[in-house]
Amino acid sequence: MKKNFVEELRWRGMLHDIMPGTEEMMKKEMASGYIGFDPTADSLHIGHLVQIMTLLQFQQCGHKPFALVGGATGMVGDPSGKSAERNLLSEDALRHNESCVKKQLEKFLDFSSGTANSAEMVNNYDWFKEFTFLDFIREVGKHITINYMMAKDSVQKRLETGLSFTEFTYQLVQGYDFYWLYKNKNCKLQMGGSDQWGNIVTGTELIRRKEDGEAYALTTQLIKKADGTKFGKTEGGNVWLDPKKTSPYKFYQYWLNTSDEDASHFIKIFTQLDKEAIDALLAAHNNAPHQRALQTALAKDITIRVHSQADYETAIKASSILFGNSVTEDLQSLDEDTLLSVFEGVPQVTVSRSALAASTSVTDLLSEVTKAAIFTSKGEARKMIQGGGVSINKIKLSDPNQKPEFELLQNKYLLAQKGKKNYYLIIVE
């Protein structure tokens, strides 16, 4: 028996608002519903994950998801939740971004044909590119009053700072998307974040006035972190789904480092684990919070889904290099991007290959050759090496006079470690 979609969102803490009759409609039939993604970048980020998971749950509950990539609306910009007008992108940039977004969505949604509820991707540029301005104001504009549009929160909030005509009409454009999908794809439901409610109900209103049809709206909670900081943001910016923009290691670490309070919410929203499994994890976590069972399960599930099992295993290995008892083989197995990602922010020092070859001992290398970046004197280096507190490439040094003959990582790096937590990346050029 298929799960009830609305009930699924409710217990996961995702549901924000729902139009009367929506749940009843989905009990009677396999519903078609959509969520829009504006392709303003060539990757989605984890801020989009709530909507992606909403579509995934929708499909898992037996309904048909449509992912609308806004090739047209991406050229315009939506004022909802924004304090300033968005930069407008060229058509070529948008086309490229769309193809990247599709690949990312395919990791979550089943687009394979042959099943009644297979996912479909649509692009509103396809129905807007031939739509003239005069046709638009005649076909759409006359059905929605200025009073109705002015009453929307997204419009009211921007009136003080200035709202362009382009942004003001966005709700009509999004409303027409819903109308087009209703008429051409029998799509009766639009979903989105709670800040999209005004735009979504404009679509239901347009469908009612133009077609005397019934359409429905459902919104999800906007994610807020317990400490008040913005979800999905780090000091380096967005946490992207593209591994070139955010490495799988950093992606994994983001989820692993969530607070207990946030992890107890996120495990319900961002995984497909059922209630029984999540309740068991919550109980295990409450019994032994220091083992971080929730964060570990969350980080594993979402890293594998967004990236791969191999990327997850590499992230685990990389984490153990920094925080656990890893060995030289673990370090050597990391590719260059992961290696640099793991040691981003640690002090770096560049030495020439000839200087490395000419250094007489590890003591010489770690003091004079590295220009006192690691040890300020040979005496300090020698003393700490003899005390067993220095490693190169995870090989513990014991003899201060040992020759510095180590296999370079990726043929260009040495990793020096002083004490338990002080790392230095030596770049050999």
C-alpha positions in Angstrom: 0.0 0.0 0.0 1.3 3.4 -1.0 2.1 5.9 1.7 -0.1 9.0 2.2 2.1 11.9 0.9 0.6 14.6 3.2 0.9 12.4 6.2 4.5 11.6 5.2 5.4 15.3 5.1 3.6 15.9 8.4 5.5 13.4 10.5 8.7 14.5 8.9 8.1 18.1 10.0 8.1 19.4 6.4 4.5 20.6 5.9 3.8 24.3 6.2 0.5 25.1 4.5 -1.9 23.2 2.3 -5.0 24.3 0.4 -8.2 22.7 1.5 -9.1 19.6 -0.6 -5.5 18.8 -1.6 -5.2 15.7 0.5 -8.6 14.4 -0.5 -7.7 14.9 -4.2 -4.5 12.8 -3.8 -6.4 10.0 -2.0 -8.7 9.7 -5.0 -6.2 9.6 -7.8 -2.5 9.5 -8.9 -1.8 13.2 -8.8 0.6 15.2 -10.9 2.5 17.9 -9.1 5.4 20.2 -9.8 8.1 22.3 -8.2 10.0 25.0 -10.0 13.8 25.4 -10.0 15.3 28.5 -11.5 18.6 27.7 -13.2 20.5 30.7 -11.9 23.7 28.6 -11.3 25.1 25.4 -12.9 24.5 23.5 -9.8 21.8 23.2 -7.2 22.9 23.6 -3.5 21.6 22.0 -0.3 19.1 24.9 0.1 17.2 23.2 -2.8 17.2 19.8 -1.1 14.0 20.3 0.8 12.2 20.7 -2.5 14.0 17.8 -4.1 13.1 15.6 -1.2 9.5 16.8 -1.5 9.4 15.6 -5.1 11.1 12.4 -4.1 8.6 11.7 -1.4 5.8 12.6 -3.8 7.0 10.0 -6.3 7.6 7.4 -3.6 4.0 7.9 -2.6 2.8 6.9 -6.1 2.3 10.4 -7.6 3.9 11.9 -10.7 6.5 14.6 -10.2 7.3 17.4 -12.6 10.5 19.3 -12.2 10.1 22.7 -13.9 13.4 24.3 -14.9 12.7 28.0 -15.3 14.5 28.8 -18.5 12.2 31.8 -19.0 11.7 32.8 -15.3 15.4 32.5 -14.7 15.8 35.4 -17.1 13.5 37.5 -14.9 14.0 36.9 -11.2 11.5 36.2 -8.4 11.1 38.8 -5.6 10.0 36.3 -3.0 12.4 36.2 -0.1 14.8 38.5 -1.9 16.0 42.0 -0.8 17.3 43.0 -4.2 16.7 42.2 -7.9 18.5 39.2 -9.3 21.2 39.4 -11.9 19.7 38.4 -15.3 21.5 35.6 -17.2 22.0 35.1 -20.9 20.1 32.3 -22.7 23.3 30.4 -23.3 24.2 30.4 -19.6 20.7 29.3 -18.7 20.7 26.4 -21.2 24.0 25.2 -19.7 22.7 25.5 -16.2 19.5 23.5 -17.0 21.4 20.5 -18.3 23.5 20.5 -15.1 20.4 20.7 -12.9 18.8 17.8 -14.8 21.7 15.5 -14.1 21.6 16.3 -10.4 17.8 15.7 -10.1 18.3 12.3 -11.8 20.1 11.1 -8.7 16.9 11.5 -6.7 13.9 11.1 -9.1 13.1 8.2 -11.4 12.9 9.7 -14.9 12.7 6.3 -16.7 9.8 6.0 -19.1 7.3 3.2 -18.9 6.0 3.8 -15.4 2.8 5.9 -14.9 4.5 8.1 -12.3 7.9 8.6 -13.9 9.3 12.0 -13.3 9.3 14.6 -16.1 11.4 17.7 -16.6 9.8 20.7 -18.3 11.2 24.1 -19.2 8.9 27.1 -19.2 11.0 28.7 -21.9 9.3 26.2 -24.3 5.9 27.8 -23.9 7.1 31.4 -23.3 9.5 31.8 -26.2 6.7 32.4 -28.7 4.4 34.2 -26.3 4.2 37.9 -27.2 3.7 40.6 -24.6 0.4 41.6 -26.1 -0.8 38.0 -26.0 0.3 37.6 -22.4 -1.5 40.7 -21.1 -4.6 39.6 -23.0 -4.5 35.9 -22.1 -3.2 36.3 -18.5 -3.1 39.9 -17.3 -6.9 40.5 -17.6 -7.7 37.7 -15.3 -5.8 38.9 -12.2 -6.4 42.3 -10.6 -3.8 44.7 -9.5 -5.4 44.7 -6.0 -4.9 40.9 -5.9 -1.3 41.2 -6.9 -0.5 44.1 -4.5 -1.8 42.1 -1.5 1.0 39.5 -1.8 3.6 39.6 1.0 6.4 39.2 -1.5 5.3 42.4 -3.2 4.5 44.4 0.0 8.0 43.7 1.5 9.7 45.0 -1.6 7.7 48.2 -2.1 9.8 50.1 0.4 13.1 49.2 -1.3 11.8 49.4 -4.8 10.1 46.8 -7.0 10.6 46.7 -10.8 7.7 46.0 -13.2 9.6 42.8 -14.1 9.5 41.5 -10.6 6.0 42.6 -10.0 4.7 40.6 -12.9 6.7 37.5 -11.8 3.6 36.0 -10.0 1.7 36.2 -13.3 4.5 34.4 -15.1 4.6 31.6 -12.5 0.8 31.5 -12.4 0.8 30.9 -16.2 3.3 28.0 -15.7 0.8 26.3 -13.4 -2.0 27.0 -15.9 0.0 25.6 -18.8 0.9 22.4 -16.8 -2.7 22.0 -15.7 -4.0 22.3 -19.2 -1.3 20.3 -21.0 -0.1 17.8 -18.4 -3.1 17.5 -16.1 -1.0 18.9 -13.3 -3.2 19.8 -10.4 -0.7 20.6 -7.6 2.1 23.0 -7.2 4.5 22.7 -4.3 7.3 25.0 -3.0 8.8 26.6 0.0 6.5 28.6 2.3 7.8 31.9 0.7 6.2 30.7 -2.6 2.6 30.5 -1.3 1.5 33.8 -2.9 2.9 32.9 -6.3 1.4 29.4 -6.2 -2.1 30.5 -5.3 -2.0 33.0 -8.2 -1.7 30.0 -10.4 -4.7 28.3 -8.8 -6.7 31.5 -9.2 -5.7 31.8 -12.9 -6.8 28.1 -13.5 -10.1 28.8 -11.7 -10.8 32.0 -13.7 -9.6 30.8 -17.1 -10.7 27.1 -17.0 -13.2 27.0 -14.1 -10.7 24.3 -12.9 -9.6 23.1 -9.5 -6.0 23.2 -8.7 -4.2 22.9 -5.4 -1.2 24.3 -3.4 1.1 22.9 -0.8 4.1 24.5 0.8 7.0 23.2 3.0 8.7 24.7 6.0 11.7 26.9 5.4 14.7 25.3 7.1 16.1 27.2 10.0 19.1 26.1 12.1 18.8 26.0 15.9 21.6 28.5 16.4 20.0 31.1 14.1 22.6 30.8 11.3 21.5 30.2 7.8 21.0 26.6 6.7 23.2 25.6 3.8 25.8 28.3 4.2 29.3 28.1 5.4 32.1 30.7 5.7 33.0 29.7 2.1 29.4 30.2 0.8 26.8 27.7 -0.4 27.2 24.0 0.1 26.7 22.8 -3.5 25.7 19.4 -4.9 28.4 19.7 -7.6 31.6 18.0 -6.3 33.7 20.5 -8.2 32.1 23.4 -6.2 31.9 21.5 -2.8 34.1 18.4 -2.4 32.3 15.3 -1.2 34.6 15.5 1.9 33.4 19.0 2.8 29.8 18.0 1.9 30.0 15.1 4.3 31.6 17.2 7.0 28.8 19.8 6.8 26.2 17.2 7.8 28.5 15.5 10.3 29.0 18.7 12.1 25.3 19.6 12.6 24.1 20.2 16.1 22.1 17.5 17.9 18.9 19.6 17.7 19.3 20.2 14.0 20.3 16.5 13.3 17.1 15.3 14.9 15.1 17.4 12.4 17.3 16.9 9.4 17.3 13.1 9.6 13.6 13.2 8.9 13.7 15.7 6.1 16.8 14.7 4.2 16.7 10.9 4.3 14.2 8.3 3.4 14.6 6.4 6.6 11.2 5.3 8.0 9.8 6.3 11.3 10.9 3.1 13.0 14.5 3.5 11.9 14.6 7.2 12.8 13.1 6.5 16.3 15.7 3.9 16.9 18.5 6.3 15.9 17.0 9.0 18.1 17.0 6.6 21.1 20.5 5.5 20.4 21.6 9.1 20.2 19.9 10.1 23.4 21.6 7.1 25.2 25.1 8.0 23.9 25.1 11.5 22.4 28.9 11.5 22.2 28.8 8.7 19.5 26.8 11.1 17.3 24.6 8.3 15.8 22.2 10.8 14.2 24.9 12.9 12.5 26.7 9.8 11.2 23.6 8.3 9.7 22.5 11.6 8.2 25.9 12.4 6.6 26.2 8.9 5.2 22.7 8.8 3.7 22.8 12.2 2.0 26.5 11.9 0.8 25.8 8.6 -0.9 22.6 9.9 -2.5 24.2 13.2 -3.8 27.6 11.7 -4.6 28.3 8.0 -4.4 29.2 5.1 -2.1 32.9 5.5 -3.2 32.8 9.3 -2.5 31.3 8.5 1.0 34.1 6.0 1.7 36.7 8.5 0.6 35.2 11.1 2.9 35.3 8.7 5.8 39.0 7.9 5.0 39.8 11.6 4.7 38.1 12.3 8.1 40.1 9.6 9.8 43.3 11.2 8.5 42.5 14.4 10.3 40.7 13.1 13.4 41.5 9.4 13.7 44.3 6.8 13.5 44.8 6.6 9.8 47.8 5.1 8.1 50.1 6.2 5.2 48.1 4.1 2.7 44.9 6.1 3.5 46.7 9.3 2.8 48.2 8.0 -0.5 44.8 6.9 -1.7 43.4 10.4 -1.7 43.1 12.2 -5.0 44.5 15.7 -5.2 41.2 17.5 -4.9 40.2 15.6 -1.7 43.7 16.0 -0.3 43.6 19.8 -0.8 40.0 19.9 0.5 40.9 18.0 3.7 43.9 20.3 4.4 42.3 23.6 3.2 43.3 26.2 5.7 46.4 24.5 7.1 49.7 26.3 6.8 51.4 25.6 3.5 55.1 26.0 2.6 56.6 25.6 -0.9 60.1 24.1 -1.4 62.0 23.2 -4.5 62.8 19.7 -5.5 66.5 20.5 -5.5 66.2 21.9 -2.0 64.4 18.7 -0.8 67.0 16.5 -2.5 69.9 18.5 -0.9 68.5 18.4 2.6 70.6 16.2 4.8 68.0 15.1 7.4 64.3 15.4 8.4 65.5 18.0 11.0 67.0 20.1 8.3 63.9 19.8 6.1 61.5 20.7 8.9 63.4 23.8 10.0 65.8 25.4 7.5 64.5 24.1 4.2 60.9 25.0 5.1 62.1 28.5 6.1 61.2 28.0 9.8 57.5 27.6 8.9 57.2 24.4 10.9 60.1 24.6 13.4 61.9 27.8 14.2 65.2 26.0 15.0 66.9 22.7 14.4 67.1 22.1 18.2 63.3 22.4 18.5 62.8 20.0 15.6 65.3 17.5 16.9 63.8 17.5 20.4 60.2 16.9 19.3 61.3 14.2 16.8 63.1 12.4 19.6 59.9 12.7 21.7 57.9 10.9 19.0 55.7 14.0 18.3 56.5 14.5 14.6 55.2 12.6 11.5 55.6 13.0 7.7 52.9 11.4 5.6 51.6 9.7 8.7 55.0 8.0 9.3 56.2 8.7 12.8 59.7 10.0 13.0 62.1 8.8 15.7 65.6 9.6 14.3 66.4 13.4 13.9 69.1 12.4 11.4 66.9 10.3 9.2 67.1 11.1 5.5 64.0 12.8 4.2 63.2 10.2 1.6 59.5 9.9 1.4 57.1 9.2 -1.4 55.5 12.4 -2.5 51.7 12.5 -2.3 50.3 13.1 -5.8 54.0 13.5 -6.8 54.1 17.0 -5.2 53.1 17.1 -1.5 54.4 16.1 1.9 52.2 16.2 4.9 54.0 17.1 8.1 52.3 16.7 11.5 53.6 18.3 14.7 51.8 17.1 17.8 48.2 15.8 17.5 46.6 18.6 15.7 49.1 20.8 13.9 49.4 20.0 10.2 51.6 21.6 7.5 51.4 20.9 3.8 54.8 21.0 2.1 54.4 21.7 -1.6 57.3 20.4 -3.7 57.8 22.2 -6.9 
